[in-house]
Every structure is written in C-alpha cells, then in structure tokens.
Amino acid sequence: MERKPKPSREYTVNTETTLLPFLLESVGDKSRNTVKGLLTRGQVLVDGRCVTRHDHRLFPSQQVTILPEALKRAALPFPVLWEDEEILVVDKPAGLLSMASDRERERTAYRQVTDYVRAKDPKARVFIVHRLDRDTSGVLLFAKSERIKRAFQDNWDTIVCRRGYTAVVEGMPPKAKETIRTFLQENGIHKVYSVQTGGKEAITHYSTVRQGKRYSLLEIDLSTGRKNQIRVHLSELGCPVAGDRTYGAKTDPLRRLCLHAHELTFVHPLTGKETTYRAELPRGFRKLI
C-alpha cells in the first residue's frame, strides 16, 4: 500500500518578528537544529515563496508553510539571501560564472537560479542585473522580470548606494586608508591596466581592517564598477589580492581569489525603499591575518 506524504503545516503571523524565532515558537515539537534544517533544505515558504534566511522579516497576516520532506523545493547549492516577487539575491561562490561564456554555458549562477525558480513555476524567468567575476564570491542580484531588470540597469549609478567588498591582500598598503583614482584600459589579451590618457575612470576606496605578518584584510567601496578594477588598483598599489596570479600575487593560500562582495545596498526602483544585503565573510579570510 502506497504511503501518503505528510500534510504541510501552515501558520499565520500575528506580530512583526523574524522567521527563525517564529518557527521555534510555532513548531514546538522540533529542536532548533531541526528547524534550521527545514530552512536550509527549502521546506519553508512565506506567502508561497521559499525562504532560507533565518532573519527574514515577518509581518502580521503573512502565511508561513512548512513542507514535508517529499514536497520540499529544490535547493540551490549556495545561500539565498533574499527572495520575493521581484528580486532574488544569492551569495555566489568563488569559481562559478555569473552567466554563460563561450566556454561554459551550463554551470553558471544564472542557470542554477533559473532551475531553482522553475522548480515551483515552470514559466518563471530570472534576469541578470549585474555580474561578479568567476573567482569573486558574494552578493549577486537577479530580477524576476525584464521590467525590474531594466529599472535597475538604467538607473544603477543613482540607486545603488554601496558596493562593499572585502579582500585579503599580500603585504600591507602604504596608507591605512586611501582613494585610488585612475583610468583603466584593456589590452588584446583581456588584461586590464591603468593608463595616463584614455581609458575609463575607475575610483576605489579602501581602508585597512586588520594587518598580519604576511597579509592584510581590507574593506573596499567602489564608486565605479570597471572590469577587474579592485584587482588592478590593489596590484598597482603593491599589495595584490591573495591568489590573484594574473595581477602579481605570489601566494594562493586558500586556493581561490581572496575577494568577496560582502554588501550591496540600493534603493528599490519600485518601492523606493533602501535595503542592504550582506554575505558572510568566507571561511579562512580572517585566519590568514
């Protein structure tokens, strides 16, 4: 005799709170680790949308659904930082392309996010709003309609308030805090470098968070978003990003480029609300310092 799957559990939110405390109070028969597992495996829906963040905000009258194991939504192999009707924000791992290239068309963040949203709605689509280099990890934003994509891309310089990065670099910068302003140009083998005339203006702000014997941890803000901008500027400053052989690094301590897009703050083009999304510092960054 075929066994019927357990029914979904549904709960109504009565007061403003966050998801993990709400689940712990609502599901009294499960431990904290078990409840966290429900989130990680994609078994928790808020108003019909899969949510994996523990600190997702809840508001009165919203519906929270816990799916049984048999009906859980296919999870992404990397964290979902936020998902709603209009956008999806993920923490892209290092080594994964944002979108397809001539050499790689399938194993990309775009393809994996597309499969993720289509697991619930086969007609769903996602659109790339911006990109991160293959070897850079961190906050990556997707739109769920072409209208939202255009709204972001057409107004990117005015609605994006902060693009924050963290880098582990070899040695230490000559100054603890500085703004680097140069003009960048790309040569025939696709390597970017600074030039005296021509090129595109690139502005990078950095401050030193911590220094060690061999490496320094830097907080970086961008006023422009040129290709390989951070890597070029730090290399020319004499402290290349650890693991960046292309731009002069002599060491590769974590077997990856030690550059992470940890924060993205923008004013939503439709709601006008300013929101910040953060990705945790990768394991190993602090241990190098």
Salt bridges, closest charged atoms under 4 A:
GLU16 OE2 - ARG57 NH2 3.23
ASP29 OD2 - ARG9 NH2 3.22
ASP55 OD2 - ARG53 NH2 2.64
GLU69 OE1 - ARG41 NE 3.49
GLU69 OE2 - LYS72 NZ 3.08
GLU83 OE2 - ARG73 NH1 3.65
GLU83 OE2 - LYS144 NZ 2.90
GLU85 OE1 - ARG49 NH2 2.98
GLU86 OE1 - HIS268 NE2 3.11
GLU106 OE1 - ARG111 NE 3.88
ASP133 OD2 - ARG231 NH1 3.66
GLU186 OE2 - HIS190 ND1 3.17
GLU186 OE2 - LYS227 NZ 2.79
GLU201 OE2 - ARG181 NH1 3.29
GLU219 OE2 - ARG162 NH2 2.42
GLU219 OE2 - HIS262 NE2 2.86
ASP221 OD1 - ARG162 NE 2.38
ASP244 OD1 - ARG231 NH2 2.80
GLU263 OE2 - ARG162 NH1 2.85
GLU263 OE1 - ARG278 NE 3.02
